[in-house]
């Protein structure tokens, strides 16, 4: 149930917040590239390094998105 709330808030923010939309788009690109890299049977050292870097960047984006969502939820609660 809480997941649906979170998903609908994400959708709402993607529609209304350009910064959030950019973060979500970038997050999706990282996710796509990570799945390409994880599908490789024998990744090169460079590809392994890229995978590690992308995971860190993706996590940072997720944190930023989470922060915006939290601010939005708090703002709604206090009537902003």
Buried (B, 14 or more C-beta within 10 A) or exposed (E): EEEEEEEEBBEEBBEEBEEBEEBBEBBEEBEEBBEEBEEEEEBEEEEEEBBEEBEEBBEEBBEBBEEBBEEBEEEEEEEE
